[in-house]
Amino acid sequence: PQRKGSRGSRPPGLDKTAYAGRNVVERRFALAKQWRGIATRYDKHAITYRASVVLCAVIAWLQK
């Protein structure tokens, strides 16, 4: 049996609209990883971690 993509093309299951938004998501994760506590998930409780993620997102939004 042939493997997927063995003819030199991408596998047929690629969603082009989702793939186009991938760049935005990757940049947001890179920005969040600049914050040590978010990058290492340093907080003990999930609610505290979520609050720090929201704070990071608000600061990034305000800097735009």
Sequence and secondary structure as in RCSB ss.txt:
>XXXX:A:sequence
PQRKGSRGSRPPGLDKTAYAGRNVVERRFALAKQWRGIATRYDKHAITYRASVVLCAVIAWLQK
>XXXX:A:secstr
   TTTTSS  TT  HHHHHTHHHHHHHHHHHTTSHHHHHT  SSHHHHHHHHHHHHHHHHHH 
